[in-house]
Amino acid sequence: MPTRAVLTDGELIGMSGTQPESFGAVFDRHATTIHRYLSRRVGGTLADDLTAETFLTAFQNRFAYDGSRPDALPWLYGIAANLLRGHRRTEVRMYRALARTGKDPALASHDDVVAAQVTASEHVRVLAGALARLSPGERDVLTLISQAQLSYPEVAEALGIPVGTVRSRLHSARKRLRAALPHLGLSNGLDDE
């Protein structure tokens, strides 16, 4: 039998039906990534709770997982995004605080905090303010693509929406960000694909 390190997420989740401890390997693979995503959205303390809740929800719903999908990360991002819906005000407060201070709350190490303080600028504050003004749907799509590096189909799967809606929300978010950032010269990275 292959070791857990070489099994796909789909295989591990399937095994967890009779061997629940197999799900631990899925957690080990993806918890840091999910926590980083959540931390950027709502801060470290709440991200700790939401990460645990994401994996608890995933474990409870593991029998509904499509085992033919080898990578569970889009599914986990979808669960995390659904949990975030209950914490929208916290997320907007995080972006507004970032807009005021320029300090990214997801940067935990001392070196990262020092680097963030050195590089914090008006660009970060303006961008964070613009992110706080996006609709929740636009912000979900934009962060899953830009921070989580998911593809359009993966975002559609994660959020349970059509790929066309992903494209539409991303286009709208980029348009709003470009409007907020032209004087900063940052609009080049916001071009539609």
Secondary structure, DSSP 8 states (H G I E B T S, - for coil): ---TTTS-HHHHHHHTTT-GGGHHHHHHHHHHHHHHHHHHHH-HHHHHHHHHHHHHHHHHTGGGS-TT-S--HHHHHHHHHHHHGGGHHHHHHHHHHHHHH---TT--SHHHHHHHHHH--HHHHHHHHHHHHS-HHHHHHHHHHHTS---HHHHHHHHT--HHHHHHHHHHHHHHHHHHSGGGT-GGGG---
